[in-house]
Amino acid sequence: MGHQLKLMDRARISRCIKRMAIQVYEHFSVNLPLHVIGLNERGFALAKELVSELNELRSNQDNVIYQLDVFSKGNKTIPDLNDQQVLIVDDVVFSGQTLFQALSVLFHSQKPEIIKIVSLIDRGHRRYPILANIVGEHIPTKVGEHVEVLLSENHLETVILFKNS
């Protein structure tokens, strides 16, 4: 039988997002727009909150946000990001497969100036050689454990570790 452990509540998530926004601000030029790509539903929710914080730091700069559903069967078109600053946002990095797919879509027809990756949680166990540049929390997990970011009305609400025992 498994059990759950709350890793992050809303207040802690908010603090992480503020800290990550400062780190993003330090990594990118304020002279160019920042194009933020949120991956799937939870990555997009994180991206929206991160952009909200960035708008306070980069008040007179453009922060453009997009959603990319990586594993959907439909057309995965993204706007022209050639020579642009791109930030890819995912809620949890595990094997690296989601980020690999997103980068594959991006590089299929684009050549951004710079790409950085942000994730709220990095839980290790990479199958693909992809790392996030900015991470809210590193939470190493064991085999059989699962970390999930739960949403409430499209806002990040809590982070739960599901354990098998």
HELIX and SHEET records of a PDB file:
HELIX    1   1 ARG A   10  HIS A   27  1                                  18    
HELIX    2   2 ASN A   40  LEU A   57  1                                  18    
HELIX    3   3 GLN A   97  SER A  109  1                                  13    
SHEET    1   A 3 GLY A   2  MET A   8  0                                        
SHEET    2   A 3 HIS A 155  ASN A 164 -1                                        
SHEET    3   A 3 HIS A 146  SER A 152 -1                                        
SHEET    1   B 5 ASN A  63  LEU A  68  0                                        
SHEET    2   B 5 LEU A  34  LEU A  39  1                                        
SHEET    3   B 5 GLN A  85  VAL A  93  1                                        
SHEET    4   B 5 ILE A 114  ASP A 122  1                                        
SHEET    5   B 5 ILE A 134  HIS A 138  1                                        
END                                                                             
